[in-house]
Amino acid sequence: MQRQDSQDAPLFGEDFDQSRPRSSRIKHPLASFFHLFFRTSAILIYLLCDVISSRFIVSMVAIILLLSCDFWTVKNVSGRLLVGLRWWNQVDKDGGNHWVFESRKPNTTSSADSRIFWLGLIVFPIIWFIMVFSAIFSLKIKWLVIVIMAMILQWANLYGYIRCKVGGESSLRSMAKKYIGVQILKQAMKKGEGQ
């Protein structure tokens, strides 16, 4: 597992001004649009597939294409432009997998871009998760494969970017330990005040 921080040179060959404060306007409207477009379109086609086409295969292919475009766009374009993060899984010569993370230092992204990115990244996997249960309970078993595929692709990007943001698995563990330690300390302080 590696983490590459770009402190001396701009990440991905971009120039940035360190003295500029983060703006609250959208700096990358096209990236923001496509970050949400593919995700929303896949959900709309899934929900309206009976109205659009009675053919299962046509709807399935359209949804899978939109989900694939979304996965690629979020992983390779919108994450880099909107929040300055990038991740990938690298296979070494021995066949071992290694997660590689990059983050832009200092953070020069706009707060609006960041909100759009994280909101889209978190909300849509939850929607697909709900649709898994909807497909199961409505006995639409043939749609279950598509919904599970959508959920896996969405959660993979979310997982990759969360690990990228907090610095990998070791940081996730240390954050969890810190959180638990703080909660235990708070409980101990409350009990001490009550006596």
C-alpha positions as CSV (number, residue, x, y, z in Angstrom):
1,M,0.0,0.0,0.0
2,Q,1.4,3.4,-1.0
3,R,0.3,6.9,-0.5
4,Q,1.8,9.6,-2.8
5,D,1.4,13.2,-1.7
6,S,2.1,15.8,-4.2
7,Q,3.8,18.6,-2.2
8,D,6.5,19.9,-4.4
9,A,4.9,19.6,-7.8
10,P,1.3,19.9,-9.0
11,L,-0.6,16.6,-9.1
12,F,-1.4,15.2,-12.5
13,G,0.5,18.0,-14.3
14,E,-1.8,20.8,-13.1
15,D,-0.8,24.2,-11.9
16,F,-2.3,25.6,-8.7
17,D,-1.9,28.7,-6.7
18,Q,-1.3,28.0,-3.0
19,S,-2.3,31.5,-1.9
20,R,-5.9,31.2,-3.3
21,P,-8.6,30.4,-0.7
22,R,-11.1,27.7,-1.5
23,S,-14.0,29.2,-3.4
24,S,-17.6,28.3,-2.9
25,R,-18.5,28.4,-6.6
26,I,-18.4,25.4,-9.0
27,K,-15.0,25.4,-10.7
28,H,-15.6,22.3,-12.8
29,P,-19.2,22.4,-14.0
30,L,-18.7,19.8,-16.7
31,A,-17.1,17.3,-14.4
32,S,-19.8,18.0,-11.8
33,F,-22.5,17.4,-14.4
34,F,-21.1,14.1,-15.6
35,H,-20.3,13.0,-12.0
36,L,-24.1,13.0,-11.4
37,F,-25.4,12.4,-14.9
38,F,-24.4,8.8,-15.4
39,R,-25.5,7.8,-11.9
40,T,-28.8,9.5,-12.2
41,S,-29.4,8.2,-15.7
42,A,-28.7,4.6,-14.6
43,I,-31.2,4.9,-11.8
44,L,-33.9,6.5,-14.0
45,I,-33.6,3.8,-16.7
46,Y,-33.8,1.1,-14.0
47,L,-36.9,2.7,-12.5
48,L,-38.6,3.4,-15.9
49,C,-37.4,0.4,-17.8
50,D,-40.9,-1.0,-18.3
51,V,-42.1,2.3,-19.7
52,I,-39.0,2.8,-22.0
53,S,-38.7,-0.7,-23.4
54,S,-40.3,-4.0,-22.6
55,R,-37.1,-5.7,-23.5
56,F,-35.0,-6.7,-20.6
57,I,-31.7,-7.0,-22.6
58,V,-32.0,-3.4,-23.9
59,S,-32.5,-2.0,-20.5
60,M,-29.8,-4.1,-19.0
61,V,-27.2,-3.1,-21.6
62,A,-28.1,0.6,-21.2
63,I,-27.8,0.4,-17.4
64,I,-24.5,-1.4,-17.5
65,L,-23.1,1.0,-20.0
66,L,-24.1,4.0,-17.9
67,L,-22.7,2.3,-14.7
68,S,-19.4,1.6,-16.5
69,C,-19.1,5.2,-17.8
70,D,-19.9,6.4,-14.3
71,F,-17.3,4.2,-12.6
72,W,-14.6,5.3,-15.1
73,T,-15.6,9.0,-14.9
74,V,-15.7,9.1,-11.1
75,K,-12.4,7.2,-10.7
76,N,-10.4,8.9,-13.4
77,V,-11.9,12.4,-13.9
78,S,-14.3,13.8,-11.3
79,G,-12.3,12.6,-8.3
80,R,-9.2,14.3,-9.6
81,L,-10.9,17.5,-10.6
82,L,-13.5,18.0,-7.9
83,V,-11.6,16.9,-4.8
84,G,-8.0,16.4,-5.9
85,L,-7.9,12.6,-5.1
86,R,-7.0,9.7,-7.3
87,W,-6.7,6.0,-6.5
88,W,-6.0,2.8,-8.3
89,N,-5.1,-0.8,-7.7
90,Q,-1.7,-1.8,-9.0
91,V,-0.6,-5.4,-9.6
92,D,3.2,-5.9,-9.1
93,K,5.4,-8.4,-11.0
94,D,4.8,-11.1,-8.3
95,G,1.0,-10.8,-8.8
96,G,0.3,-9.0,-5.5
97,N,-2.3,-6.2,-5.4
98,H,-1.4,-2.8,-4.0
99,W,-3.7,0.2,-3.5
100,V,-2.1,3.4,-4.6
101,F,-3.5,6.8,-3.5
102,E,-2.7,10.3,-4.6
103,S,-3.9,13.5,-3.1
104,R,-3.3,17.1,-4.1
105,K,-1.5,19.1,-1.4
106,P,-2.5,21.8,-0.6
107,N,-6.2,21.4,-1.3
108,T,-7.2,23.9,-4.0
109,T,-10.6,22.5,-4.9
110,S,-13.8,24.6,-4.4
111,S,-16.1,23.7,-1.5
112,A,-19.1,23.4,-4.0
113,D,-17.2,20.9,-6.1
114,S,-16.3,18.9,-3.0
115,R,-19.8,18.9,-1.7
116,I,-21.2,17.7,-5.1
117,F,-18.6,15.0,-5.3
118,W,-19.0,13.5,-1.8
119,L,-22.8,13.8,-1.9
120,G,-23.0,12.0,-5.2
121,L,-20.5,9.4,-4.0
122,I,-22.4,8.6,-0.8
123,V,-26.1,9.0,-1.8
124,F,-26.2,6.8,-4.9
125,P,-24.7,3.6,-3.4
126,I,-27.3,3.9,-0.7
127,I,-30.1,4.1,-3.3
128,W,-28.7,1.0,-5.1
129,F,-28.5,-0.8,-1.7
130,I,-32.2,0.0,-1.1
131,M,-33.0,-1.2,-4.7
132,V,-31.4,-4.6,-3.9
133,F,-34.0,-5.2,-1.2
134,S,-36.7,-3.9,-3.5
135,A,-35.7,-6.4,-6.2
136,I,-35.7,-9.2,-3.7
137,F,-39.0,-8.4,-2.1
138,S,-40.8,-7.7,-5.4
139,L,-39.3,-11.0,-6.8
140,K,-37.6,-9.4,-9.7
141,I,-34.8,-11.9,-9.6
142,K,-33.5,-11.1,-13.1
143,W,-33.0,-7.5,-12.1
144,L,-31.2,-8.4,-9.0
145,V,-28.0,-9.1,-11.0
146,I,-28.0,-5.6,-12.4
147,V,-28.8,-4.0,-9.1
148,I,-26.0,-5.9,-7.3
149,M,-23.5,-5.0,-10.1
150,A,-24.5,-1.3,-9.7
151,M,-24.1,-1.5,-6.0
152,I,-20.7,-3.1,-6.3
153,L,-19.4,-0.5,-8.7
154,Q,-20.7,2.4,-6.7
155,W,-19.4,1.0,-3.4
156,A,-16.0,0.3,-5.0
157,N,-15.5,4.0,-5.9
158,L,-16.8,5.1,-2.5
159,Y,-14.4,2.7,-0.7
160,G,-11.5,3.8,-2.8
161,Y,-12.1,7.5,-2.2
162,I,-12.6,7.1,1.5
163,R,-9.4,5.2,1.8
164,C,-7.7,7.8,-0.4
165,K,-9.1,10.6,1.8
166,V,-8.1,9.2,5.1
167,G,-4.8,7.7,4.0
168,G,-5.4,4.0,3.6
169,E,-6.2,1.1,5.8
170,S,-3.8,1.9,8.6
171,S,-5.3,5.3,9.0
172,L,-8.8,3.9,9.0
173,R,-7.8,1.6,11.9
174,S,-6.2,4.4,13.8
175,M,-9.2,6.7,13.2
176,A,-11.5,3.9,14.6
177,K,-9.3,3.4,17.6
178,K,-9.2,7.1,18.3
179,Y,-12.9,7.4,18.0
180,I,-13.5,4.5,20.3
181,G,-11.0,5.9,22.8
182,V,-12.7,9.3,22.8
183,Q,-16.1,7.7,23.3
184,I,-14.8,5.6,26.3
185,L,-13.2,8.8,27.8
186,K,-16.4,10.7,27.4
187,Q,-18.4,7.9,29.1
188,A,-15.8,7.8,32.0
189,M,-16.0,11.6,32.4
190,K,-19.8,11.5,32.5
191,K,-19.7,8.8,35.2
192,G,-17.1,10.7,37.2
193,E,-19.3,13.9,37.1
194,G,-22.4,11.9,38.2
195,Q,-20.7,10.6,41.4
